[in-house]
Amino acid sequence: MTDRQENGWSTYDHYAYAAVAVIGTLIAVGILYWVVAASPFAGWLRGLGPVTGPFLNVVGVLFGLTLAFLSNDTWTAHDRARSAILREADAVRGLHILASGLTGAEGAGLQRAIRDYVAASAGEWPALAQCTTDPAARKAADRLLALAAAPGIPAALGTVVQQRMLAEITTIRENRDTRIGLSRTHVNPLKWLAMAFLGFLTLVSIAVVHIDSPSAALTSMVLFGLAAAPTAAIVLIHGNPFQPPSAVKPTLILEALD
């Protein structure tokens, strides 16, 4: 995977969307309450008569399912990031053990390359939080592959051990690519727009169910907003597994050589 810059709005867009979710919900509640309680249309709307309560379940279930699916996407990304780090750390440890049988300059060089990769990989975390990569980590991974593929390795350790070392390095590189891909996960505006639309329809449904009692409508809409808006905001601010407030850490990789 090549190194490229993705700084700017897209790096922290999920924080902005979280703010929009909370503020937008408050505005929607205020507007709907004004419509049913004080707008020129309030009397006409009450004359239409209330909608039965079970109608609210239809829209509410659709909203809840949509939010659940989006939440699952976010938590799955965090789980995949942690799994990738665990596999990468395990591969580093396995490579270190296999390389310990190599003596001389080749052995010292390979062990030094492993330590350099661990340092570069852990040092890449600030870049991942910025949705970018650190060229030093890529170069360290390339150097590991070049050293493990050296023609002198089979003579010293055997072909089977060299193949195993190359397999461990491949695992390291693949899981680094997985980390990079997950760090560039962004909010899908269309998905969240659909959820916002369903949330607004749910507020409208609450208002029409309680059309005869504006105070009951306000209370119900506020309770729904207190449940929905913070939940959506929590999911949104966890959009990037490498950014606060619950960023995954490179601890396992740093401890791989302990």
N, C-alpha and C positions, 0 to 999 in steps of 0.2 A: 504494500500500500504506500502510495507516495505521500510526501509531506505537503500540506497546503494550508493556507490561512483561511479561517472562517470567522474572524472577529467581527464585532459589530452587533447590530440588532439581533441577529439570529442566535447569538451566543447566549443571551439572557432573555429571550422572548417569552419563556414560560413564566418568569416573574411578572412581566407586564400583563400577561393573560390572567394570572391569578388575581392581580389587582382589579382588572376589568370584571372578573367574575363576581367579586365581592361588591364593588361599587355599582356595577350594573344591576345586581339583584336589589340593592337598596333603592336605586332609582326606579326600577320596575315596580317595586312594592308601593312606593310613594305615588307614582302615576296612577296605578290601578286603584288605590284607595281614593285618590281625588276623583277618578272617573265614577266610582260607585257611590261616593258620599257627597261631593260638592260640585261636580261638573254640571253643565246645562243638560247633560243626558241622564243624570242620576235618576230623576223621576221616571223618565221613559223606560230606563233599564229595569227599574223595580216593577214596573207595570207588566213586564214580560213574564214575571214569575220566576221563582228559583228553579235551578236544575237539581235533579235528585242526586244525593250523595254518591251512590255507586259509580256515577259517570266519572268522578274524580279518579277512581282506581285505574281506569284505562290509560289515561295520560301519565299518571304518576308511576305506573309500572314501566311504561316505555322509558321515562326519564331515568328511573332507577337502574334499569338494565343497561342503558347507554353509559351511565356513569360507572357502573360496575365493570363493563368491558374496557373502558378507558383506564380505570384504576388497575385492572389486571395487566394491561400493556406496560404501565409504569413499573409496577412491582416486579414483573417478569424481567424487564431490562436491568433492574438492580440485581436480581438473582443471577442473571447471565453474567453480569460484570464480576460478581463475587466468584462464580464458578470458574470464569476465565482466569482470574488471579490465582485461584487455588491450583488449577491445572498448570499454569505457567510456573508457579513456585515449585510444584512437584517435579516438573521437567527440569528446572534449574538444579534442584537437589540431585536428581538422578544423573544428570550430566556431570555434576561435580564428583559424584561417587565413581562413575565410570572413568573419568579423566584422572582420578587419583592414582590409577595404575600406570600412568604414563610418566616416565622419568626424563631427566635431562632438560634441555632447552625447550623442547616441544611441550613437555608436561608443564613447565613453569609458564610458558606463553599461553597455553590453553587455560590454565587456572587463573591467570591474570585476566584473560579475556572474559572468563565467566564472572569474575568480580566486577570488571568494568561494565558488563551488561547489567548486572544487578543494580549498580549505582545509577547507570543511565536510565534504566527502566523506572526505578523509583523517582528519579529526577524528572521524569516525563509527566508526572501527575499535575503540576501547575498548568502545563500545556494542554492536557486533556480537559481540564476545567474550562479552558478557553476554546475548546473545540478545535485544537490544533495538535500537532505532534512535535517532538523534539528530534531533529536529525541525528543527534548523538546516539539515541536509542536504536535507530535504524542501522546506523553504521556499526554499532556494537554487535547487533544481531548478525549482520553480514560478516563481520570478522569471525564470530563464533563458527559460522557455517564454513568459511574458508579454511580455518585452522583444523576443524574436525574432518574435513575432506582431504587433508594433506596426504600424499602418498606414503608417508612414513608411518602413519597410524596403524595400518593393518599389520605391518611387520612387528610393531611393538606390542599391540594388544589383540590382534586378530581381526579378521573381517567381520565376524559377528558383532564384536564389541563396537567397531566403528559404525556399523549399520544402526546399532542401537543408539549410539551417540547422535547420529544424524537424525534419527527419528525423534529424539528428545529435543533437538534444536528446531526441527520442524514444528513440534508441538509448541515450543516457546514462541516462534514467529506467528503461528496461527492464532494463538490466544492474545498476543499483542495486537494483531489485526482486529480481533473481536473487541478488545478494549477500545481501540480507536473508533471502530464503527459505532459502538454504543455511546461514546462520548459525543458523537455528532448527531445523536437522536434529537429531533426537534418536535415541537408541538405541531400536530396536523390541524391547521385552522378549520378545515371542513368538518372534521370529526367534532371538534369542540363547538363549532357553530351549530351543528345539529343538536348537540346536547343543550346549548344555550336556548335554542328555539323550543325544545321540549320543556325546559325549565320554565320559560316564559308562559308556554301553554298551560303548564301545571298551575302557575300563579293565576292565570285567567280562569282556569277551572275552579280554583278555590274561591275566587271572587264571585263567580256566577252561582256557585252552590250556596254562598251566603249573601246573595244579593239583597235580601230583605233586612239584613243587619250589617251595616258597614263596620261596626266595631268588631263583630265576630269575624268578618272578612279580614280586617286588618290583623287581628290576633293570629288567625290561621296562616295568613301569608307571611307574617313575621316569623312564626315558628318554622314554617317550611324553609324560609330564607336562611334562618340560623342553622338549619340542618344541611341544606344543599350548598350554599355559597362557601362556607369554610371547608367542607369536604372537597369540593372541586378545587379550591385554592391549594389545599394540601397536596392533592394529586399533581397539580400543575407545577408547584415549586420543587417537586421531586423528579422532574422530567429528565434531568441529566444525572446519571449515577455518580459523576465525578465532581459535582458541585454541591455546596451546602444546601440544606442543613443535614443531609445524611449521606455525605460523599463516602464512597468506598475508599479504603486506604491500601497502600502498598506494603503493609506490614508483613504479610506472608512472604512476599518476594524478598524483602530485606532479611527475613529470618531464615531463608532457604539454605544459607551456608553456615548457619550456627551449628 
